[in-house]
Protein backbone atom coordinates (compact mmCIF):
# COMPACT_ATOMS: atom_id res chain seq x y z
CA UNK A 1 0.00 0.00 0.00
CA UNK A 2 1.53 3.29 -1.12
CA UNK A 3 0.55 5.94 1.40
CA UNK A 4 1.91 9.34 2.24
CA UNK A 5 2.17 11.25 5.48
CA UNK A 6 -1.04 13.18 4.86
CA UNK A 7 -2.98 9.92 4.47
CA UNK A 8 -1.71 8.82 7.89
CA UNK A 9 -2.57 12.23 9.39
CA UNK A 10 -6.06 12.17 7.90
CA UNK A 11 -6.61 8.68 9.30
CA UNK A 12 -5.49 9.80 12.76
CA UNK A 13 -7.53 12.99 12.62
CA UNK A 14 -10.72 11.22 11.57
CA UNK A 15 -10.31 8.33 13.99
CA UNK A 16 -8.98 10.04 17.10
CA UNK A 17 -9.47 13.78 17.04
CA UNK A 18 -12.53 14.61 14.97
CA UNK A 19 -15.15 13.17 17.35
CA UNK A 20 -13.40 14.53 20.48
CA UNK A 21 -13.00 11.28 22.45
CA UNK A 22 -13.40 11.30 26.23
CA UNK A 23 -9.79 10.33 26.80
CA UNK A 24 -6.70 11.13 24.81
CA UNK A 25 -5.40 8.04 23.01
CA UNK A 26 -1.87 6.95 23.71
CA UNK A 27 0.68 6.87 20.95
CA UNK A 28 1.23 3.12 21.18
CA UNK A 29 -2.43 2.28 20.54
CA UNK A 30 -2.58 4.80 17.68
CA UNK A 31 0.56 3.27 16.18
CA UNK A 32 -0.91 -0.22 16.47
CA UNK A 33 -4.12 0.87 14.73
CA UNK A 34 -2.08 2.50 11.97
CA UNK A 35 -0.14 -0.73 11.43
CA UNK A 36 -3.42 -2.66 11.30
CA UNK A 37 -4.70 -0.18 8.71
CA UNK A 38 -1.68 -0.98 6.54
CA UNK A 39 0.54 2.06 7.04
CA UNK A 40 4.32 1.60 7.04
CA UNK A 41 6.66 2.37 9.94
CA UNK A 42 8.31 5.11 7.93
CA UNK A 43 5.07 6.96 7.19
CA UNK A 44 3.82 6.48 10.76
CA UNK A 45 7.03 7.96 12.18
CA UNK A 46 6.89 10.89 9.76
CA UNK A 47 3.26 11.55 10.72
CA UNK A 48 4.09 11.58 14.43
CA UNK A 49 7.00 13.94 13.76
CA UNK A 50 4.62 16.18 11.81
CA UNK A 51 2.17 16.18 14.71
CA UNK A 52 4.98 16.93 17.17
CA UNK A 53 5.96 19.92 15.03
CA UNK A 54 2.37 21.12 15.05
CA UNK A 55 2.09 20.69 18.83
CA UNK A 56 5.27 22.72 19.36
CA UNK A 57 3.58 25.66 17.67
CA UNK A 58 0.23 25.36 19.46
CA UNK A 59 0.45 28.63 21.35
CA UNK A 60 1.59 31.30 18.97
CA UNK A 61 1.66 34.88 20.22
CA UNK A 62 -0.69 37.22 18.43
CA UNK A 63 1.16 39.37 15.93
CA UNK A 64 0.78 43.11 16.26
CA UNK A 65 0.94 44.17 12.63
CA UNK A 66 1.52 47.74 11.52
CA UNK A 67 -0.07 47.28 8.09
CA UNK A 68 -3.49 45.82 7.41
CA UNK A 69 -2.02 42.58 6.10
CA UNK A 70 1.52 41.69 5.25
CA UNK A 71 2.30 40.53 1.72
CA UNK A 72 3.62 36.98 1.53
CA UNK A 73 6.38 36.36 -0.98
CA UNK A 74 6.86 32.66 -1.59
CA UNK A 75 10.36 31.25 -1.86
CA UNK A 76 11.43 28.87 -4.63
CA UNK A 77 10.96 25.58 -2.68
CA UNK A 78 7.41 26.68 -1.77
CA UNK A 79 6.64 27.69 -5.35
CA UNK A 80 7.93 24.33 -6.58
CA UNK A 81 5.56 22.36 -4.34
CA UNK A 82 2.56 24.63 -3.72
CA UNK A 83 0.77 25.51 -6.93
CA UNK A 84 -1.12 28.70 -7.79
CA UNK A 85 -4.53 27.26 -6.87
CA UNK A 86 -3.27 26.38 -3.40
CA UNK A 87 -1.68 29.78 -2.87
CA UNK A 88 -4.84 31.49 -4.13
CA UNK A 89 -6.92 29.44 -1.72
CA UNK A 90 -4.74 30.45 1.24
CA UNK A 91 -5.03 34.10 0.17
CA UNK A 92 -8.79 33.64 0.00
CA UNK A 93 -8.77 32.25 3.56
CA UNK A 94 -6.78 35.29 4.67
CA UNK A 95 -9.13 37.70 2.91
CA UNK A 96 -12.19 36.27 4.65
CA UNK A 97 -10.47 36.12 8.04
CA UNK A 98 -10.06 32.35 8.46
CA UNK A 99 -6.26 32.60 8.49
CA UNK A 100 -4.17 35.42 9.85
CA UNK A 101 -0.50 35.90 8.98
CA UNK A 102 0.76 33.75 11.86
CA UNK A 103 -1.55 30.85 11.08
CA UNK A 104 -0.83 31.14 7.36
CA UNK A 105 2.85 30.68 8.18
CA UNK A 106 2.02 27.72 10.39
CA UNK A 107 0.00 26.17 7.54
CA UNK A 108 2.91 26.74 5.14
CA UNK A 109 5.35 25.24 7.64
CA UNK A 110 3.19 22.13 8.03
CA UNK A 111 2.64 21.84 4.25
CA UNK A 112 6.37 21.93 3.62
CA UNK A 113 6.89 19.39 6.42
CA UNK A 114 4.76 16.89 4.49
CA UNK A 115 7.78 16.28 2.24
CA UNK A 116 5.50 15.67 -0.76
CA UNK A 117 6.86 16.71 -4.12
CA UNK A 118 3.51 18.31 -5.00
CA UNK A 119 0.81 19.64 -2.73
CA UNK A 120 -2.76 19.84 -4.01
CA UNK A 121 -5.77 21.85 -2.88
CA UNK A 122 -7.23 18.95 -0.89
CA UNK A 123 -3.93 18.66 1.01
CA UNK A 124 -4.06 22.37 1.83
CA UNK A 125 -7.63 22.12 3.10
CA UNK A 126 -6.76 19.21 5.40
CA UNK A 127 -3.66 20.92 6.76
CA UNK A 128 -5.58 24.16 7.39
CA UNK A 129 -8.25 22.14 9.21
CA UNK A 130 -5.65 20.39 11.38
CA UNK A 131 -3.82 23.63 12.16
CA UNK A 132 -7.02 25.43 13.15
CA UNK A 133 -8.10 22.46 15.27
CA UNK A 134 -4.81 22.72 17.14
CA UNK A 135 -4.99 26.48 17.75
CA UNK A 136 -6.82 27.83 20.81
CA UNK A 137 -9.53 30.38 20.00
CA UNK A 138 -10.00 29.20 16.40
CA UNK A 139 -13.20 27.22 16.91
CA UNK A 140 -15.33 29.36 14.56
CA UNK A 141 -12.68 29.32 11.83
CA UNK A 142 -12.26 25.58 12.30
CA UNK A 143 -16.03 25.06 11.94
CA UNK A 144 -16.10 27.13 8.75
CA UNK A 145 -13.16 25.21 7.32
CA UNK A 146 -14.74 21.90 8.32
CA UNK A 147 -17.91 22.85 6.43
CA UNK A 148 -15.84 23.78 3.39
CA UNK A 149 -13.88 20.54 3.48
CA UNK A 150 -16.86 18.23 3.84
CA UNK A 151 -19.34 20.18 1.68
CA UNK A 152 -18.07 19.44 -1.81
CA UNK A 153 -20.82 21.56 -3.38
CA UNK A 154 -19.51 24.77 -1.78
CA UNK A 155 -17.09 26.82 -3.82
CA UNK A 156 -14.79 29.64 -2.89
CA UNK A 157 -14.31 32.83 -4.82
CA UNK A 158 -11.16 34.90 -4.46
Order of alpha helices (4+ residues) and beta strands (2+ residues): alpha-alpha-alpha-alpha-alpha-alpha-alpha-alpha
